[in-house]
Amino acid sequence: MANSQKGLQQLMDNLNNITIEFGGMKINVKKTKVMCISRKGNNKLKIYVDRQQVEQLSQFRYLGSLSEDGKRFRAELR
């Protein structure tokens, strides 16, 4: 989590460098997603890993709860 696009990009760069340096692994950009949760209107992010842009989601489901950009988690029963 980060407070800005620049901060998130720095976190991603650091994570990518550490995984390569210490684990010899690579971040799978196809499986990596980013989402902006903000009360402000501007929620478009451009985050890159190895010069490939990470896909941005507007919502995702985690343990039965749906999160949407700009909104809080809401529980959904099935």
N, C-alpha and C positions, 0 to 999 in steps of 0.2 A: 504494500500500500504506500502511496505517496501523495503529497499535496499538490503536485504539479506534473505536467507532462515531462518536463526536464528531469524532475526527481525520479519519475518512474523509468525514464530511459536510462538514467544512471544506475538504478537498481538492476535493470535488465542487463546492462553492459557488465556490471560487476558479477552477476550470477553467471552469465555466459563465460566470462573469463575464468572464474573459479571452477566451473564444471570442466572446462577444457584443461586447465592447468593441473588440477588435483585428481580428477577422475577420468580424464581422457574421454569424457562424454560430450555430447552436443545437444543443445535444446532443439526439440522437434517443433519447428515453427508452425507446422500444420496442426499440431495438437495444442498449441499455446494460444490463449485468447486474452483479450484485455477488455475491461469495462470501466466506464467513467460513471461514478456516482456523485452527482453534484446538484446543488440547488440553483446554480447559475445555468443559463441557457446553452453556453458553449460546452459541448461534451464530445467533440470530435478529437480523437487522439491519433497520432501517428507514431507508433512505437516499432522499433526495428530490432531484429536479431540477425546478425551477419548479413546486413544490407537487405533483409527480407522483411516486409511489413507484416506485423502481427494483426490478425483479424480482430476487429472490435465487435463486441456483442452489445445488444441493447437490453437483453435479459438472459438469465440463466437459472436453472433449477439446482438446488443443493439440499439434499436430505429432505425432500418433499416441500421445500419452501421456494417460492419464486421471487427472484430479485430483478427489479427493472431499474434502468438508469434513472437517477433522480428521485427514486422512491425507496421506501424501506422494504425489508423482507416481509412477505406475507405468507402465512401458513396456508397450505391447501390440503384438504383431506381427500382421501380416495376411498 
